[in-house]
Structures are given as structure tokens and as C-alpha cells.
């Protein structure tokens, strides 16, 4: 595949392009949590306790800018903001699910236990 430029960045293949859109520590977990429901910021934050407010906000902004999620702001006091997946975000759930399962298998191969493994046995 020939290289291409998007937003002033050179990409050498489509996987690199996808990983730039969805990669990072928190983007895929955010997509996974939004796969079946709309969540408020605080609900997302509670499901991702290891992330900082800065990293969560940054990841949400990038996902919104890339068209994976929508941010709905309600004019109430206190402010209410909800996040949900767009059509693009819904299509990406399949990719996240595959990587998640592959990750569990890889962890098992390396002798690393994970939560789902413990509850299933």
C-alpha cells in the first residue's frame, strides 16, 4: 500500500491509520463501555477508575472529533453531558471485541490470569 497523508501526518498503512484513530490506553475501553448504552461523563469515569480526568476528557474529545462518539449537552444545572456511539463507533465495536478476545488468549498464552477467566472457572 502506498503511503498517504491525512491531517498533515504520513501514514504507511491502513492499520497505522486505524490505530491512530482508536489506539491508546482509553479509547477502545470507552468504545466498549458505550457499545450498548449512553453514559454520562461521571458514569464513564467510574468504569475507568485508573484514568485521570485529563486523559478521559482528551480521549473523549479525540473520539468525538474522529466521529466515533457523539456528545450531547443538556442545558440544565448542574450541567448534564452524555456520550453515545455514532454509526462509525458501532462499526468499531466488532474490532474492539476481536482485539479483546485476542488479548485474553494472548494473556493466557503468557500465563497471565484475567478477571473473566477467574469468574468462568
Secondary structure by P-SEA (a helix, b strand, c coil): cccccccccccccaaaaaaaacccccaaaaaaaaccccccaaaaaaacccccaaaaaaaaaaaaaaccbbbbbbccccbbbbbbbcaaaaaaaaaaaaaaaaaaaaaaaaccccaaaaaac
